[in-house]
Amino acid sequence: MILSLFRLSLILPKLLWELAGMKRAMKKGRRAFKRALIKSGMPPELAEELTKDYALLDEMLTLNGILKYAGIPKKDAPYFRSPGTSPLTERFKSNFS
């Protein structure tokens, strides 16, 4: 058990760093694409609309996106609960009201 938690603590930062690198490369590519479109004479409004196609990939590379495409409902992920909605909070509210 402890060995598996140790391995997870080594793997998780690396995984998050790689995810950040992919997101950084995606944003850099989107900016370069937009600059190239504007430089070639396209109106900035149209270039902005064309670069919005990257939004889906950007959404997929967030923690919410990964959970969504993995099939994990957001309400089941404990770190996405809004403050005051955990089962413990509900139990304490019922005890003190």
N, C-alpha and C positions, 0 to 999 in steps of 0.2 A: 504494500500500500504506500509506504513512504517512498520507496524507490520510484513508483509510478508518478507520484506527485512531484518528486524531484525532476524526473524526465519532462513532465509537463511544464514545470517552471523553466526549463531550459528551452523547450520547443516553442512555447507561446510567444516570448519576445521576438524570436526569429521570425515566426509566422506573421506577427503584427508588423515587423519592420519590412518584410517583403510586401505585405499588403499596402503599406504606406508608399513604398517604392513604385508599385504599380499605379497607385492613385496619382502620384507625382508625375509619372511618365504620361499618364492619360491627360492630365491638365496641361502639361507642357505641349503635348501634341495638339490639343484643342486650341491653345493660344497661337501656336505656329500656323495651324490651318486657317484660323481667322485672319491673322496678319497677311498670309499669302492671298486669301480671297480679296481682302481690301486693297492690297498692293496691285493686284491684277485689274482693279477698276470696278469691283463689285460694290454696290452701296453697302454701307456698314449695317443697315437694318437687315438686309437680306443675308449678309454674312453671319449675323447674330442668329438668325433663324436656322441657317444650315448647321451651325455649330451646336445647336440644341440637341442634335441627334446623339451627341456624346453623353447626354444627361442619363440615358438608360444605363450605360456602362458605369457612369459615376455612381448611380444609385445602387448598382449591384456590388460595388466595391466598398460599401459601408457595412457596419455591423448589422444594422437593420436589414439591409439587402441580403446579406449572407443568410441571416436567420429566415428571412422570407422565402428565399429560393431553396433553403434546406428543408422547408416545410415545418418549421417550428413557429407556432403562433406567438405573437408578441406578448400576449397576456400571460403565457406560460413561462416566459423568461423573467426570472426574479429581478434582474438588474434593470428592467425596463418599466417596472411598476412605479407609478407616481408615489410621492411621499404620502404616507398615511393610508396606503391600501394593502399593506402586507397582512397576512393572517394574524400575526402577533399583535399588530396595531389594533385590529378589530377586536381581538380577545381582551386587550387592555382597556379599550373604550367601553366594552360591555361590563367589565369589572368595576370601573370607576364612574359609571353614569347612573 
